[in-house]
């Protein structure tokens, strides 16, 4: 008996009505062009697992770019075609979502790790080019065929058994990013990488992995850090040799920091940081500063992330020297580091001074400023900074607590300057 998912596709808990309506519109236009229309990969996988589906990856046995142009004409939005890959990305009007429109195709690889050469083909050929059996499933989306499932590689059986199985022995050599994807699926679903597939993560495939661009590798690591079980996934990556293949300085993620991945800064702190950025900081702040530069270049980090990582590493080394210091000494030292660095160390070290600095100390300033000193007749010069720093330190250290006490201290400092 053929599997039919039409009932699951009508379940609003799995496929929201607005997405179902959008899918129906796409499928109708595809049928009008005479193109059989399918949903593939993660959509079918998650639907079979009774998990809400997010991405609508549409494959047609026909010209996906032509379908995109019809959607653009009838509904509006924007269309970005990629002619060499026979694909297009359509963004419906008044929507943040994008829809991948893909021509069913076959692929060949000119060299290990290279981007594929593609040509239009059948839906079965398209499924056979995929990474794992659990992603080599398609469900028909158009007309009377709605809900019909194609499963030529028995992906449903592997889903039921909780197995991640690659399609052929050269899978990880053709595209070694699949190794990181296998680890991600294993950790997300609580599955196991099938023993033969695990054996294909070998010296040859890891060598090819080591040649990939930093951008491709960082993208896969970003996806892992966005996952709920990121720490265990990175531990698994270390276990099978992936981390050292990427860069010798990549450490195992400290599992004691796993719970902090969700501690995104409170908006009141005005520190911009997403989960992935925080993940890199928690993961790499123990890497010696001298190794961080090469690691940052290898993974093509942004300058902001590179600076935050270097700052966290240096701050980590400096913390013992700051122990038992006055608030002013802490504040003046911490202002030399990016806020992201301080925030990461705040999570890791739980140092009370760091906990005070971010919400409170860094905002404490004297009422006196340069205009005040100029109005009092003090000629501009280095003494401005000295006086203002002294006044700020007095506030931070509790030597003054109101404006009158600050004025008295200022008078004393000015008298000393004149003397």
WOBELFEN-V302820 format. One record per residue. N is the residue number from 1. RES is the residue in three letters. SS is DSSP state (helix for helix, strand for strand, loop for the rest). PHI is phi in whole degrees, 0 to 359 (* if undefined). Layout:
n=(N N)
res=(RES RES)
ss=(SS SS)
phi=(PHI PHI)
//
This chain:
n=(1 2 3 4 5 6 7 8 9 10 11 12 13 14 15 16 17 18 19 20 21 22 23 24 25 26 27 28 29 30 31 32 33 34 35 36 37 38 39 40 41 42 43 44 45 46 47 48 49 50 51 52 53 54 55 56 57 58 59 60 61 62 63 64 65 66 67 68 69 70 71 72 73 74 75 76 77 78 79 80 81 82 83 84 85 86 87 88 89 90 91 92 93 94 95 96 97 98 99 100 101 102 103 104 105 106 107 108 109 110 111 112 113 114 115 116 117 118 119 120 121 122 123 124 125 126 127 128 129 130 131 132 133 134 135 136 137 138 139 140 141 142 143 144 145 146 147 148 149 150 151 152 153 154 155 156 157 158 159 160 161 162 163 164 165 166 167 168 169 170 171 172 173 174 175 176 177 178 179 180 181 182 183 184 185 186 187 188 189 190 191 192 193 194 195 196 197 198 199 200 201 202 203 204 205 206 207 208 209 210 211 212 213 214 215 216 217 218 219 220 221 222 223 224 225 226 227 228 229 230 231 232 233 234 235 236 237 238 239 240 241 242 243 244 245 246 247 248 249 250 251 252 253 254 255 256 257 258 259 260 261 262 263 264 265 266 267 268 269 270 271 272 273 274 275 276 277 278 279 280 281 282 283 284 285 286 287 288 289 290 291 292 293 294 295 296 297 298 299 300 301 302 303 304 305 306 307 308 309 310 311 312 313 314 315 316 317 318 319 320 321 322 323 324 325 326 327 328 329 330 331 332 333 334 335 336 337 338 339 340 341 342 343 344 345 346 347 348 349 350 351 352 353 354 355 356 357 358 359 360 361 362 363 364 365 366 367 368 369 370 371 372 373 374 375 376 377 378 379 380 381 382 383 384 385 386 387 388 389 390 391 392 393 394 395 396 397 398 399 400 401 402 403 404 405 406 407 408 409 410 411 412 413 414 415 416 417 418 419)
res=(UNK UNK UNK UNK UNK UNK UNK UNK UNK UNK UNK UNK UNK UNK UNK UNK UNK UNK UNK UNK UNK UNK UNK UNK UNK UNK UNK UNK UNK UNK UNK UNK UNK UNK UNK UNK UNK UNK UNK UNK UNK UNK UNK UNK UNK UNK UNK UNK UNK UNK UNK UNK UNK UNK UNK UNK UNK UNK UNK UNK UNK UNK UNK UNK UNK UNK UNK UNK UNK UNK UNK UNK UNK UNK UNK UNK UNK UNK UNK UNK UNK UNK UNK UNK UNK UNK UNK UNK UNK UNK UNK UNK UNK UNK UNK UNK UNK UNK UNK UNK UNK UNK UNK UNK UNK UNK UNK UNK UNK UNK UNK UNK UNK UNK UNK UNK UNK UNK UNK UNK UNK UNK UNK UNK UNK UNK UNK UNK UNK UNK UNK UNK UNK UNK UNK UNK UNK UNK UNK UNK UNK UNK UNK UNK UNK UNK UNK UNK UNK UNK UNK UNK UNK UNK UNK UNK UNK UNK UNK UNK UNK UNK UNK UNK UNK UNK UNK UNK UNK UNK UNK UNK UNK UNK UNK UNK UNK UNK UNK UNK UNK UNK UNK UNK UNK UNK UNK UNK UNK UNK UNK UNK UNK UNK UNK UNK UNK UNK UNK UNK UNK UNK UNK UNK UNK UNK UNK UNK UNK UNK UNK UNK UNK UNK UNK UNK UNK UNK UNK UNK UNK UNK UNK UNK UNK UNK UNK UNK UNK UNK UNK UNK UNK UNK UNK UNK UNK UNK UNK UNK UNK UNK UNK UNK UNK UNK UNK UNK UNK UNK UNK UNK UNK UNK UNK UNK UNK UNK UNK UNK UNK UNK UNK UNK UNK UNK UNK UNK UNK UNK UNK UNK UNK UNK UNK UNK UNK UNK UNK UNK UNK UNK UNK UNK UNK UNK UNK UNK UNK UNK UNK UNK UNK UNK UNK UNK UNK UNK UNK UNK UNK UNK UNK UNK UNK UNK UNK UNK UNK UNK UNK UNK UNK UNK UNK UNK UNK UNK UNK UNK UNK UNK UNK UNK UNK UNK UNK UNK UNK UNK UNK UNK UNK UNK UNK UNK UNK UNK UNK UNK UNK UNK UNK UNK UNK UNK UNK UNK UNK UNK UNK UNK UNK UNK UNK UNK UNK UNK UNK UNK UNK UNK UNK UNK UNK UNK UNK UNK UNK UNK UNK UNK UNK UNK UNK UNK UNK UNK UNK UNK UNK UNK UNK UNK UNK UNK UNK UNK UNK UNK UNK UNK UNK UNK UNK UNK UNK UNK UNK UNK UNK UNK UNK UNK UNK UNK UNK UNK UNK UNK UNK UNK UNK UNK UNK UNK UNK UNK UNK)
ss=(loop loop loop strand loop helix helix helix helix loop loop loop loop loop loop loop helix helix helix helix helix helix helix helix helix helix helix helix helix helix helix helix loop loop loop loop strand strand strand strand loop helix helix helix helix helix helix helix loop loop loop loop loop loop loop loop strand strand strand strand loop loop loop helix helix helix helix helix helix helix helix helix helix helix helix loop loop strand strand strand strand strand helix helix helix loop strand strand strand strand strand loop loop loop loop loop loop loop strand strand strand strand strand loop strand strand strand strand loop loop loop loop loop loop loop loop strand strand strand strand loop loop helix helix helix helix helix helix loop loop loop strand helix helix helix loop loop strand strand strand loop loop helix helix helix loop loop strand strand strand loop loop loop loop helix helix helix helix helix helix helix loop strand strand loop strand loop loop loop loop helix helix helix helix loop loop helix helix helix helix helix helix helix helix helix helix helix helix helix loop loop strand strand loop helix helix helix helix helix loop loop loop helix helix helix helix helix helix helix helix loop loop loop helix helix helix helix helix helix helix helix helix helix helix helix loop loop loop loop helix helix helix helix helix helix helix helix helix helix loop loop helix helix helix helix helix loop loop loop loop loop loop loop loop helix helix helix helix helix helix helix helix loop loop loop loop helix helix helix loop loop loop loop loop helix helix helix helix helix helix helix helix helix helix loop loop loop loop helix helix helix helix helix helix helix helix helix helix loop loop loop loop helix helix helix helix helix helix helix helix helix helix helix helix helix helix helix helix helix helix helix helix loop loop loop loop helix helix helix helix helix helix helix helix loop loop loop loop helix helix helix helix helix helix helix helix helix helix helix loop loop helix helix helix helix helix helix helix helix loop helix helix helix loop loop loop loop loop loop helix helix helix helix helix helix loop loop loop loop loop loop helix helix helix helix helix helix helix helix helix helix helix helix helix helix helix loop loop loop loop loop loop helix helix helix helix helix helix helix helix helix helix helix helix helix helix helix helix loop)
phi=(* 288 285 232 252 299 294 295 289 263 281 295 287 258 230 304 306 292 286 297 296 297 299 299 296 293 297 297 291 296 297 297 275 81 256 305 240 227 255 227 62 300 300 290 304 289 297 294 274 59 251 304 263 246 279 255 266 261 244 236 273 167 268 296 291 297 299 300 293 294 297 297 293 276 247 90 92 227 228 240 275 234 302 298 254 59 230 209 244 250 250 299 296 54 220 273 279 238 243 278 249 231 281 306 209 246 227 222 242 286 202 304 81 285 292 283 264 239 212 301 202 267 297 293 300 298 294 283 270 278 280 227 300 289 255 264 237 224 234 290 244 251 52 289 270 310 94 292 254 253 218 290 246 61 295 296 300 291 299 293 270 71 237 259 234 287 276 199 299 266 304 281 278 299 216 291 296 298 299 294 293 300 296 294 295 302 286 292 261 71 270 234 288 301 302 296 297 298 293 282 275 236 302 292 292 290 295 296 304 293 267 292 293 300 297 295 292 297 301 292 292 303 296 294 294 281 276 299 260 303 298 290 294 291 296 294 299 293 300 265 91 292 297 291 292 288 196 301 272 289 272 290 290 290 298 293 261 302 291 277 299 267 272 296 305 303 306 297 283 57 243 279 198 261 298 295 299 299 300 297 296 294 287 249 291 272 292 305 304 292 268 292 297 291 294 297 291 298 261 55 293 293 298 296 292 300 293 294 295 296 297 296 297 289 294 303 287 273 307 302 289 269 305 68 283 290 306 294 295 300 296 294 286 290 293 276 245 300 302 299 296 295 297 299 291 300 292 282 275 53 287 305 296 294 295 277 297 297 275 235 303 294 265 282 223 287 289 291 221 299 296 300 294 294 295 277 92 277 297 303 169 301 294 304 297 298 292 295 294 298 296 295 300 297 297 297 268 80 283 231 225 207 291 296 294 294 297 296 294 298 302 297 293 292 298 294 293 292 294)
//
